[in-house]
């Protein structure tokens, strides 16, 4: 299969040129061949007929008389010598050594009997072309009453055989000339073919470069429109489409910026009244025991909902920082296992019946302690809330062989290589949180890190803010790592966090 538009255009152009050259050469060859052969043929037939008509034959002729006529006719061959044969009854004589010729065909003999004016035929014998002619000798007698003449056969028939080798040589020379002239013509045709392909491919190349630039985010890319025709119309359509796309993207970006600013502004505005509300609810919680049951229940409900609102506001502010690309890492080299233990202790998740720890000591990692605390707290809290205890928190390091590097970096935005030791391998800090619950439905797995995603669409309220896993994902990405969710082989949900380590952290 021929690939590439340039190659196909050049081949198509050369094919058209070859067909044109071939057709012209074939027509020229046919006309020239017919002209050459017909000229020799007409000359020979006319000369042979005239010579036969000038013969004075006494019937019945004897062999000596016929032999003399045959040799005389052979000497007068035009445009070149020929062999002459005569037949009279059973007598067969010729100007050569053989009385008959194998070149004379039965069809020519039948034509001699059918027409008194003679006939001719071109024959190829053993690869050589011949012109064979037949001319019967006739009596002309006057018709009584009409003044006309009739021709009556005498039974004496003359044949002439002439080689057409010279004419065939001329025809063959024409074929060679046509062939030798076609090859330079095709070579010359290659130049306009390349020029035509270049003129066609230049707009296509511009379109390819513009599409590549557009894919890199340069929405102001345009193609210069030159001339008219389909390609210029294509360039004009591309420019109109990119302009419409640029306007749409600008409008979406402005709408997204307004939404982010709105969420950030609302969150900031809510922090102050929420702080006061939290202080009041804490006081009310302390006095709830002395209130009547209905009032105490209302106080506790208000306190619980206020706490949830405070969590939601904090999560919204955190998400707005990520969206505004204002989130920063404040890293420090810490003991990863000790950091996880402090996270669990601060939230009173220390019951061995609910939390099972597999945290080997001595694993040092450069992390942002506050953001890593949020990651662990969200994953463990999510497992306790939606799964079943015991929840297992495991920590380990992994060394992996180097992956092939992409030409322009990793597609997911993570670093190409978190560490490049001498052997090219990479090291990772792996934290795994697993529960014993029913697991995550297959249709929910692709959306677990989406914001405000609800597995049960009929459930309008949730215990969390709906942003915990989304914040977890952003914090892990900020560390240059990845987080994924799956179902364990024995049931239950499994969340795996992978953060790159440096060689010094692994060997510390």
Buried (B, 14 or more C-beta within 10 A) or exposed (E): EEEEEBEEBBBBBBEEBBEEBEEBBEEEBEEBBEEBBEEBBEBBBEBBBEBBEEBEBEEEBEEEEBBEBBEEBBEBBBBBEBBBBBBBEEBEBBBEEEEEBEBBBEEBBEBBEEEBEBBBBEBEBEEEBBBBBBBBBBEEEEEEEEEEEEEEEBEBBBBBBBBBEEBBEBBEEBEEEBEEEBEEBBEEBEEEBBEBBEEBBEBEEBBEEBBEBBEEEEBEBBBEBEEEEEBBEBBEEBBEEBEEEBEEEEEEEEEEEEEBEEBBEBBEEBEEEBEEBBEBBEEBBEEBEEBEEEEBEBBBEBBEEBBBBBBBBBBBBBBBBBBEEEBEBEBEEBBBBEBBBBBBEEBEBEEEEBBBBEBEEEBBBBBBBEBBBBBBBBBBBBBBEBBBBBBBBBBBBEEEEEEEEEEEEEEEEBEEBBBEBEEEBBBBBBBBBBBBBEBBEEEBBEBBBBBEBBEEEEEEEBEBBBBBBBBBBBBBBBBBBBBBBBBBEEBBBBBBBBBBBBBEBBEE
